[in-house]
Amino acid sequence: MSTLKADTIVASDGSSPATLTKQHAPKAFINLDFSSGTPTAQDSFGSSVITDNAAGDVTISFASAFGNANYTSVGMGGNTSNSLRTPHQNKATHTPTTTQCRYQVIYSNGVAPVDPKYCGIAVLGELA
């Protein structure tokens, strides 16, 4: 049995991090703060643009295209009163593409989209 120990794994050019393209790991994530009324990214990876469509309704553009539009998104949001809200893809009205997806943040009982204080979304799938 062999043991591989490493602190950093870099791409073959030696100057950049290795790119996850075939592994099953999040290819994009974003942590949004809605407290000002306009969603702002507190931290992100693999996302390039946030479009504020309406209250609790954002479109996230991805820095790298996915291989198809059948990726999976997971997320959760909340506010200071600990009300949980779930971001979801509404495929009935907003078809995701390989480069962006529209998310609506709703209470678990399905009321209209609302701005939470914070919201995190991770996107899993294969990149193009």
Secondary structure, 3 states (H helix, E strand, C coil): CCCCCCCCCECCCCCCECCCCCCCCEEEEEEEECCCCCCEEEEEECEEEEEEEECCEEEEEECCCECCCCCEEEEEEECCCCCCEEEEECCCCCCCCCCEEEEEEEECCCCCCCCCCEEEEEEECCEC
